[in-house]
Amino acid sequence: MDHSVPAETTIVAESYLRLLASRGVRYLFGNGGTDFAPIIEAYARAGEGAPELPVPVIVPHENVAVAMAHGYHMVSGELPAVMVHVGLGTANSLNGIYNACRSQIPMLFTAGRTPILEEGMTGARTNLINWAQEMFDQAGMLRELVKWDYELRLPQQVEIVVDRAVALAQSEPRGPVYLTLPREVLAMPAAGAEPLPRTRTQPAVPPRADTAALETLAAWIREAKAPLIITAELGRDPAEVPVLAALAEAAAIPVVQNRPRYLGLPSSHPMACGFDPGALLPEADLVIVSDCDVPWMPTKTSPNPAARIVHLGTDPHFARYPVRGFHADLAITGAAGPALAALHGLLGRLEGPEIDARRAKVTAHHQALLDRAAKVRGEAEAKSPISFAWATHCIDQSIDADTILVNEYPLVLDQLSFETPGSFFSYSPAGGLGWAVGAALGAKLAAPEKTVIATVGDGAYMFSNPTPAHFVSRATDLPILTIVFNNSLWGAVRGATLSVYPDGHASRANRMPLATLDPSPDYEKLVEASGGYGEKVTDPAEVPAALRRALHAVRVERRQAVLNLIVR
């Protein structure tokens, strides 16, 4: 019996896609499967380049698709949508969803649902795999990592469900949501009523910091002899950077960016005091932690027991972390930018001999860090193999204000000149590897006029699924430069082992078990299969010229490029 829907009848998949576009979703990153049939039919009905639907971007690996969505939002601020294949695609996406969750990246993450019916309805099971792929609780595998999950059940729900998903994803603290889409429901005739052209369900306004709490903090700053600000994610909104800069300068407060995920303070700012809180933390009598989940490593350093500790952010206690024991004398819930601006307004500019002395001391510390970085750079220039510090410096010298740098571990941060807000992005606190190359592609999609560079270790490059990533770069005309810091090693694994057993047997092994990545592939050749430019560099003196050649390929020839730097 023919159960198909007449061709002239609008199906749910069509109304669903139109609704996404009307709610600001510009791109749908997809890795197709047997559950996509109604979605594919909807795009075919609309025709290529239909303006009323999100632009479909084919990404032949789920981890790359989620990373692209992540990177697209980082740069554009827009809500991306992803669709993957039932539970299998969901499982392949978990690494990226983990990163998005811990980085508070809003995302409409969707998957098909194995057809419910065995027969009797359009969209019912037509493939042998439809039986084996069904799960009792498909969303259960990622429920801890998303803010909300639901399964679309009827055509009449489409608008309500989509608007709720969009609103929840974009309400603070932001994050991914998960919607499953049964094939039968997508193939049903759409409900009669047209969806509203604009949503009636807006995201919640960001929380504003309590005025009394800010007044208390302002009083503590005035009393403090050695205040300190520690941040990791301030700068997610580029408008936060000048706010922090103004407050730090006016109150003479040093700022440490501990494993920064964004540019929070320009490198040239006199209150910028590097990336290690250990030097200033023990003497600080007031520590202001803004948007930072791990402000210091308790096994390495701790604040003065008498110091007042303040945590500020939309989720100052990081409630979704099972354990986080950093104590808080004051925890202020509020978006960092407006809170710091209000705090600056309460304080004004601090003056007096003690403030002048503190400002001079912090400025001297800032300069000492710059001098130390220059010394390291000078010593590293002639070292062979290429040192991480020298490679980072060469990259820094090759970029400009129109360059976006997406870092997954290898860069030596004090060798970079951070100046332009929104120009630097780094890996999530979860550290799910394989993020940067996909994120760089998403960043390029959001800012096609920018030069985008992804810096990765050799292990992270393998995790990035380079063949699918290079395919996407070529297919969608998104040329980026990927720089592989190749030391034939899991550096993070080695470092963690040495931190636990500094004098153990593994520390003396010529090849640390489960950490060595020999023999190293010729990574530069992988990009050539997708029409890109590849080069291996072993001589430190050749790094600047190799960067020029690779950037010429990206900027002038509009080809993606990979530099395989042999480093130690």
C-alpha angles and dihedrals in degrees: 000000000000110000096168122132114245112261093240093056117097110237128211092253090062095050090043093055093044089051092052091053092048089053093056101266104142100173136036111201107204142181102191130224141163090287092063096075097108091043091052091046090051092053091046091051092051093047130229115316095011104179093209093064132063112263108258114230115193111218113176096208126050096219090056091047093054091044090051091052089048092051093044092056093045091062104028101034088220126130112256126202127214129190124193137173115280118278095332094058090043090054091050089051098053095096091057094042089052089056093046092049096052092042092049093236113166112228137160098224113187138175136184117252120226107261110272099211126064092210145337103073140066106268095026119138115305101155131069090231092062090084099047095042097058116105132197091230112011093174092051093084092064105022091109090056102048131066094225140359133194143158119233107236110170137022090241090064099058099097096041094047096046093046091050092049093049093047095048094047091054098043116099126295084038125209148138124302126200127224123178119206119203113215093231093055093049089051095050122104108271119254113268100245117081114235118253112268089233129035121255090201111075125185114263114267112255114267115261119221116254110259094220091052091051090049089053091050091048090053091049091051091052090051096045122102095191113020121176134193119208121187140162106175104030105122095049081122105044089216088070093066099072089043092057091042092054094047094046093050096044094049097033093236120158116229124212118192104207110202090334119212092191138021103273100167130013115254091236094058109113092225093054103112104178134253106295118080091193096089097054105023100080094056097040115111094188122036118189111195111196120184094336124128096191109028094173138001107252092206090058108032142356136193123258106280089232094053120111112236121207126185120199130183145089088285105020094174095045089231095193092061109095093216128018115149104182103131122230126206086184128015116191120194111210146102107283099228098056091037094054091044090052090047090052089051091053093048104038112185115330115225138181140087094287092050092047090051092049092048090051092047093050092046089052090050089050091052092046089056090051091049092049091050090050091051092050089048092051092050092046098051096083098034117118129236094041112273122228090236094053093046090050092049091050090051090049090053092050099054133078139192090284094059126100116205118203111190129195105183111299106085121102097225099205088061091063127087103220109194113131117072112232094025100102130056129171139188124291122263087251090063097214100176124228095050108112103065093050091042090051090053089051090048090051090050089053094045109024092169092061129086107239123201125186117200116198142160118245091256092050090048091057090048090052092072091237097195094058091040093052089046091055092047092055098038094051098036094243105143113191134165117239116195115197116203096207115195095146088241146100092239094186092050092049092046093049091050092051091047090058098036106023092166098028130123092265090060090061097042118114088217114027108222115250092004105074120093101196134175092043117215120232093256093181090067095059092070091051089068087065096045096265135135118257132183136171116216123196103156116077090212089060097055097090093049092045089053090052091052093048094046090049088056091051100040103033106022092035091225126135116245140201126201115196104203115193102218140169 
